[in-house]
Amino acid sequence: MVREKIRKYGSWSNGIGSLAIMSVFILQVIWVPAYASTWDMVDFALGVIHFDMYQMQPHFPGYPYFILGGKAFHMLVGDPVQALSLFNIFMYGSAVIPLILLVKRLVRPSYSVVAAAFIYTSSFTVLMVNQPMSEGAAMGMMWWYIWSLVWANERSHNGFLILPLFLFSLLLGIRLSYLALGFGILLVLYTRWKSGLFKIMDLFVYSLITILFQLVWVAGISMSEGGLDSFLRLALSFTNGHFQEWGGAIGASDLSLLDRTGKLLFVNTVWVGGAGESVILLFLLGGSFILLWRAKLGNRQMIILLVLLAVSYFLWALFAQNVMKPRHALPLIGISWFFITVLLFSRKRTMAGSLFLILFLLLQVSHTSKLLYTYTSEIPSVYQMADYLEEIDQPLVVYTWEESRVLEYLDVPFIHKKVQTYEVFANDAGYYPDRDIYLTDKVVQGFKNQGISVNDFIKIEKHFHSSELIDPIYHDLTLYKWEKSRKEEE
């Protein structure tokens, strides 16, 4: 039995795939960053130290299983940011198992590991896994959940459905925005009902099981926040803000539907998610489509399931997520990579074709490693600004947008205030006649959007820059100084 397994899976290409996976995993563990450079990162880090949703530690819905994983790793490492990243890394690392189990249903055993390596080492996905955000752990759980759907659908007994229902509850307890992937459960139930394996009473029983699994984490959060009423108030407040104000959903965005579609598909999924913003990988990705000629896939039910999940999440990301943040497209990126990879390895390749794919994999691993090193070694722009302001001898006040959350987390020694309207700023700045006044570019742009021209009263103090791929919103930060004499003239 063991010899048969070795004969089937023991190929040189699978050996290279194994080395690629191990190399990336080891580098992920070695290069764990300690930066909480965005509002959400700070929310999660503070949640590990003290869970309190009313204090945005973290924000709704609480991400209880993600925070619980972070707390577990926090007992091993002192930094909450690194604890969350390590939890992500190990959760995503575990996804190698379901990836191989899924891939081997569609490709030759001698290609199964190297094909899984293609998906696992995807540059942008690995980079996001190393961030202290819930997407990393959610991506790991997503592959376990998808495998459980396929596995349960292949069994005749309905009891096997309990596993995907349970894993789906874990997935939503890590990241609720992956709710759209629940359509996979509905498809499996429909398929079983159509095959005569599922009755009305079964639907009632398994619907109840689904609700009970979800209630485990919902009830836990509700009790920690003072009861169901408090939880529902938080939910209503967050939902309103997400879809109408700051969340980047279609109702809160200035982008047209066509612009959002193009951004999601061609920028987030192809350029960022597929190529990791590497021109070389983009060309290799384009060149690989030549190898897709006449490629065919078996296991029709599995393909239909994956297509449904991809379409469901695409629509969710298009209408309900912030397309300016590519990380919100990670499930779509992951499933797209899965399709491309299994098509590439679905039939026996010539030596030239195999060498091309191995070269592609090695270059992707190299680019992934470069991104990981950049992430752990490059200081985020908000941190750079904080260091710069700390070195100024004069007393000062800096007015910021969301950067204030990071400055609060860093416990900087100078006064900083979040401000969104010019009226509030003009009134508050009057209380500091003896201090230098600074503003970030987000604040200045906010004033301009309100119809306030401040160009005559500001001068550029300093530019700060970090990786756009790591932080698409605050990678470029300009600090302005409010010219005191002109302020007084006003």
C-alpha positions in Angstrom: 0.0 0.0 0.0 2.8 2.4 1.0 4.8 1.5 -2.1 1.8 2.0 -4.3 1.3 5.5 -2.9 5.0 6.3 -3.4 4.8 5.1 -7.0 1.7 7.2 -7.7 2.8 10.4 -6.0 6.6 10.1 -6.0 7.5 12.2 -9.0 10.2 14.9 -9.4 7.6 17.5 -10.0 5.8 16.7 -6.8 9.1 16.8 -5.0 9.7 20.3 -6.3 6.1 21.2 -5.2 6.8 19.9 -1.7 10.0 22.0 -1.4 8.1 25.1 -2.7 5.4 24.7 0.0 7.9 24.0 2.8 10.1 26.9 1.8 7.3 29.4 1.7 5.9 28.2 5.0 9.3 28.4 6.8 9.8 32.0 5.4 6.3 32.9 6.6 7.2 31.8 10.1 10.6 33.4 10.1 9.5 36.8 8.7 6.5 37.6 10.9 6.0 41.4 10.9 5.1 43.2 14.1 3.3 46.2 12.5 -0.3 47.2 13.1 -0.4 49.9 10.4 -4.2 50.1 9.7 -7.3 50.7 11.8 -8.5 47.1 11.4 -5.1 45.7 12.4 -5.1 47.7 15.5 -8.7 46.6 16.3 -7.6 42.9 16.0 -4.4 43.4 18.0 -6.3 45.2 20.9 -8.9 42.4 20.7 -6.3 39.9 21.6 -5.2 41.9 24.6 -8.7 42.7 25.8 -11.9 41.7 23.9 -14.4 44.6 23.8 -16.5 45.2 20.7 -17.9 48.5 22.1 -14.3 49.8 22.1 -13.7 48.4 18.6 -11.5 45.7 20.0 -12.3 44.3 17.4 -15.2 45.8 15.5 -18.4 43.9 14.8 -19.0 40.9 14.4 -16.1 40.2 16.8 -14.4 37.5 14.7 -14.3 35.3 17.9 -12.5 32.2 16.5 -9.8 34.5 14.9 -9.3 36.3 18.2 -9.3 33.0 20.1 -6.6 31.7 17.8 -4.7 34.9 18.3 -5.0 34.6 22.1 -3.7 31.0 21.9 -0.6 32.1 20.0 -0.2 35.2 22.3 0.7 32.8 25.1 3.7 31.8 23.0 4.7 35.2 21.6 4.4 38.5 23.4 3.3 40.6 20.5 -0.4 40.4 19.7 0.2 41.4 16.1 2.6 38.5 15.6 0.3 36.2 17.4 -2.5 36.8 15.0 -0.2 36.5 12.0 1.2 33.2 13.3 -2.4 31.9 13.7 -3.0 32.8 10.1 0.1 31.1 8.9 -0.6 27.8 10.6 -4.3 27.8 9.6 -3.3 28.5 6.0 -0.5 26.0 6.2 -3.0 23.3 7.2 -4.9 24.0 4.0 -2.3 22.1 2.1 -4.1 19.0 3.1 -7.5 19.8 1.6 -5.9 21.4 -1.4 -4.1 18.2 -2.3 -7.3 16.2 -1.6 -9.3 18.4 -3.9 -6.6 18.7 -6.6 -6.1 14.9 -6.8 -9.7 14.5 -7.9 -8.9 16.4 -11.1 -5.3 15.8 -12.0 -2.8 12.9 -12.1 -1.4 11.9 -8.7 2.1 12.7 -10.0 1.0 16.3 -10.4 -1.2 16.7 -7.3 1.4 18.2 -4.9 3.0 20.5 -7.4 -0.5 21.8 -8.5 -1.4 22.4 -4.8 1.9 24.3 -4.5 0.9 26.6 -7.3 -2.2 27.6 -5.3 -0.6 27.7 -1.9 2.4 29.9 -2.8 0.3 32.5 -4.7 2.2 35.7 -3.9 -0.6 38.0 -2.9 -2.4 35.4 -0.9 0.7 34.5 1.2 1.4 38.2 1.8 -2.1 38.7 3.1 -1.9 35.6 5.3 1.1 37.2 7.1 -1.0 40.2 8.0 -2.7 40.3 11.4 -6.1 40.3 9.6 -8.8 37.6 9.6 -8.5 36.8 5.9 -5.5 34.6 6.4 -7.1 32.2 8.8 -10.4 32.4 6.8 -8.6 31.3 3.6 -7.2 28.3 5.3 -10.6 27.4 6.7 -12.2 28.1 3.3 -10.3 25.3 1.7 -11.2 22.9 4.5 -14.8 23.9 4.1 -14.8 23.4 0.3 -13.2 20.0 0.6 -15.8 19.0 3.2 -18.6 20.0 0.8 -17.1 17.8 -2.0 -16.4 15.0 0.5 -20.0 15.0 1.9 -21.5 15.2 -1.5 -19.7 12.0 -2.5 -21.2 10.1 0.5 -24.6 8.5 0.5 -25.4 9.0 4.2 -26.7 12.5 5.1 -24.8 12.4 8.4 -21.6 13.4 6.5 -23.2 16.9 6.0 -22.6 17.7 9.6 -18.9 18.3 8.9 -19.3 21.1 6.3 -22.1 22.7 8.4 -19.6 22.8 11.4 -16.7 24.1 9.3 -19.0 26.8 7.8 -19.7 28.0 11.3 -16.0 28.2 12.1 -15.5 30.0 8.8 -18.1 32.7 9.6 -16.7 32.9 13.2 -13.4 33.8 11.6 -14.7 36.1 8.9 -18.4 36.8 8.5 -18.0 38.4 5.0 -17.4 34.9 3.6 -21.1 34.3 4.1 -21.7 34.1 0.3 -19.8 30.8 0.3 -22.8 29.3 2.1 -24.4 28.8 -1.3 -22.2 25.7 -1.6 -24.3 24.1 1.2 -27.5 24.9 -0.6 -26.2 23.3 -3.8 -25.2 20.2 -2.0 -28.6 20.0 -0.3 -30.4 20.5 -3.6 -28.3 17.9 -5.3 -29.1 15.3 -2.6 -32.8 16.2 -2.6 -32.9 15.9 -6.4 -31.2 12.5 -6.1 -33.8 11.3 -3.6 -31.4 11.2 -0.7 -32.9 14.2 1.1 -36.4 14.5 2.5 -38.3 17.5 4.0 -37.7 16.3 7.5 -34.0 16.1 6.7 -34.1 19.7 5.6 -35.6 20.7 8.9 -33.0 18.7 10.9 -30.0 20.0 9.1 -31.2 23.6 9.0 -31.6 23.4 12.8 -28.0 21.9 13.1 -26.7 24.8 10.9 -28.4 27.4 13.1 -27.1 25.7 16.3 -23.5 25.7 15.0 -23.7 29.4 14.2 -25.3 30.2 17.5 -22.3 28.8 19.3 -20.2 31.9 18.4 -23.1 34.4 18.1 -24.3 33.5 21.7 -20.8 33.7 23.0 -20.3 37.2 21.5 -23.8 38.3 22.7 -23.0 37.3 26.3 -19.7 39.0 26.3 -21.2 42.2 25.1 -24.2 42.4 27.5 -26.8 40.3 25.8 -28.6 39.9 22.5 -30.0 43.4 22.4 -26.5 44.9 22.7 -25.3 42.5 20.0 -28.1 43.5 17.6 -27.4 47.2 18.2 -23.8 46.7 17.3 -24.8 44.7 14.2 -27.2 47.4 13.0 -24.7 50.2 13.6 -21.9 48.3 11.8 -24.1 47.2 8.9 -25.4 50.7 8.3 -21.9 52.1 8.3 -20.5 49.4 6.1 -23.2 49.6 3.4 -23.9 53.4 3.5 -20.8 55.2 4.8 -17.3 53.9 5.2 -17.4 50.2 4.2 -16.7 50.7 0.4 -19.9 48.8 -0.6 -21.6 49.9 -3.8 -23.9 52.2 -1.8 -21.0 54.0 -0.2 -18.7 54.2 -3.3 -18.2 56.8 -6.0 -17.2 54.2 -8.5 -19.7 53.1 -11.2 -20.7 49.5 -11.5 -18.5 49.2 -14.6 -15.5 50.6 -12.8 -16.1 48.4 -9.8 -16.3 45.3 -12.1 -13.1 46.2 -13.9 -11.3 46.9 -10.7 -12.4 43.6 -9.1 -11.7 41.4 -12.1 -8.6 42.9 -13.8 -6.8 44.7 -11.1 -7.7 42.8 -7.9 -8.0 39.3 -9.3 -5.6 39.2 -12.2 -2.9 41.9 -11.7 -2.8 41.8 -7.8 -4.1 38.4 -7.0 -2.7 36.4 -9.9 0.6 38.2 -10.6 1.3 39.9 -7.3 2.0 43.0 -9.3 4.9 41.3 -11.0 5.2 42.0 -14.7 7.2 38.7 -15.2 4.5 36.6 -13.4 1.8 38.4 -15.4 3.5 37.4 -18.7 4.0 33.8 -17.4 0.3 33.7 -16.4 -0.7 34.8 -19.9 1.7 32.4 -21.5 0.4 29.5 -19.4 -3.0 29.9 -21.1 -1.4 28.3 -24.2 -1.1 25.1 -22.2 -4.8 25.2 -21.5 -5.6 24.3 -25.1 -8.0 21.3 -25.1 -7.7 21.0 -21.4 -10.7 19.2 -19.8 -11.8 18.5 -16.3 -13.7 15.6 -14.9 -15.8 15.5 -11.7 -18.6 17.6 -13.0 -20.3 18.1 -9.7 -17.2 19.4 -8.1 -16.7 21.9 -10.9 -20.3 23.1 -10.7 -19.8 23.6 -6.9 -16.6 25.6 -7.4 -18.1 27.7 -10.1 -21.1 28.5 -7.9 -18.8 29.5 -5.1 -16.8 31.8 -7.4 -19.8 33.5 -8.9 -21.5 33.9 -5.5 -18.4 35.5 -4.0 -17.8 37.6 -7.0 -21.3 39.2 -6.7 -20.8 39.7 -3.0 -17.4 41.3 -3.5 -18.8 43.5 -6.3 -21.8 44.9 -4.4 -21.0 44.5 -0.7 -17.2 44.8 -0.3 -14.6 47.5 -0.8 -13.0 46.9 -4.2 -10.3 49.4 -3.3 -8.9 46.7 -1.0 -7.8 43.7 -3.0 -7.7 41.5 0.1 -11.5 41.4 0.0 -11.2 39.4 -3.3 -9.1 36.6 -1.8 -11.7 33.8 -2.1 -12.3 34.7 -5.7 -8.5 34.8 -6.3 -8.0 31.5 -4.6 -10.8 29.7 -6.5 -9.6 31.2 -9.8 -6.0 30.0 -9.1 -7.5 26.6 -8.4 -9.2 26.4 -11.7 -6.2 27.6 -13.7 -3.9 25.2 -11.9 -6.0 22.1 -12.3 -6.5 22.9 -16.0 -2.7 23.3 -16.5 -2.1 19.9 -14.9 -5.2 18.1 -16.0 -3.3 16.0 -18.7 0.2 14.7 -19.2 2.6 17.4 -20.3 5.6 17.4 -22.5 9.0 17.9 -20.9 9.0 21.5 -22.3 5.5 22.2 -20.8 6.5 20.7 -17.5 9.7 22.7 -17.3 7.7 25.9 -18.1 5.3 25.2 -15.2 8.2 24.4 -12.8 9.9 27.7 -13.8 6.6 29.5 -13.2 6.3 28.0 -9.8 9.9 28.8 -8.8 9.6 32.4 -10.0 6.4 32.7 -8.0 8.1 31.4 -4.9 10.9 33.8 -5.4 8.5 36.7 -5.8 6.5 35.6 -2.7 9.7 35.4 -0.7 10.7 38.9 -1.8 7.3 40.3 -0.8 7.5 38.6 2.6 10.9 40.1 3.3 9.7 43.5 2.2 6.8 43.3 4.5 8.8 42.4 7.6 11.7 44.8 6.8 9.9 47.9 5.5 8.5 50.4 8.0 4.8 51.4 7.2 4.3 55.0 6.2 2.2 55.7 9.4 5.0 54.4 11.6 7.5 56.5 9.6 5.3 59.6 10.3 5.1 58.8 14.0 8.9 58.4 14.2 9.4 61.7 12.4 7.0 63.6 14.6 8.6 62.2 17.8 11.9 63.7 16.8 10.5 67.2 16.5 11.5 69.3 19.6 8.7 71.8 19.3 5.3 71.0 21.0 2.8 70.0 18.3 -0.6 68.7 17.5 -1.3 66.4 14.4 -4.8 66.1 12.9 -5.3 62.8 11.2 -8.0 60.6 9.6 -7.8 56.8 10.4 -4.1 57.1 11.2 -5.1 58.2 14.7 -6.0 54.6 15.6 -2.4 53.5 14.8 -0.9 56.5 16.7 -3.1 55.6 19.7 -1.8 52.0 19.5 1.8 53.2 19.4 1.2 55.4 22.4 3.0 58.3 20.8 4.1 61.2 23.1 2.5 64.0 21.1 -1.1 65.1 20.8 -3.0 63.6 17.9 -6.7 64.0 17.0 -9.0 62.4 14.5 -10.9 65.1 12.5 -13.2 64.8 9.6 -14.7 68.3 9.1 -13.1 71.7 8.7 -15.3 73.3 11.3 -14.2 71.0 14.0 -10.6 71.4 13.0 -10.7 75.2 12.9 -12.4 75.4 16.3 -10.1 72.8 18.0 -6.8 74.2 16.5 -7.6 77.5 18.2 -7.0 75.9 21.6 -3.3 75.3 20.7 -1.8 78.8 19.9 1.6 77.7 21.1 1.9 74.5 19.3 2.8 73.6 15.7 -0.2 72.2 13.8 0.2 69.3 11.3 -2.3 67.6 9.1 -2.2 64.4 7.0 -3.1 64.4 3.4 -6.3 62.5 4.1 -7.5 65.3 6.3 -6.6 67.9 3.7 -8.3 66.0 1.0 -11.4 65.7 3.2 -11.5 69.5 3.7 -11.2 69.9 -0.1 -14.1 67.5 -0.6 -16.1 69.7 1.7 -15.4 72.7 -0.5 -12.8 74.2 1.7 -9.6 75.6 0.0 -6.7 75.3 2.4 -3.8 75.4 -0.1 -2.8 78.9 1.0 -2.5 77.8 4.6 -0.5 74.6 4.3 3.0 73.6 3.2 4.4 70.1 2.6 6.4 69.0 5.6 7.4 65.4 4.6 6.4 62.6 2.3 6.3 59.0 3.6 6.0 55.9 1.4 5.6 52.1 1.9 4.3 49.2 -0.2 1.0 49.7 -1.9 0.5 46.0 -2.2 0.7 45.7 1.6 -1.4 48.8 2.4 -3.4 50.0 -0.6 -4.9 53.0 1.3 -2.1 54.5 3.4 1.0 53.5 1.5 1.6 57.1 0.5 1.3 59.6 3.3 2.0 63.4 3.1 2.4 65.4 6.2 1.4 69.1 6.0 2.2 71.9 8.3 -0.4 74.5 9.0 1.4 77.8 8.6 0.8 79.6 11.8 1.0 83.2 10.6 -1.6 82.6 7.9 -3.8 80.7 10.4 -3.9 83.8 12.6 -4.6 86.0 9.6 -7.6 83.8 8.8 
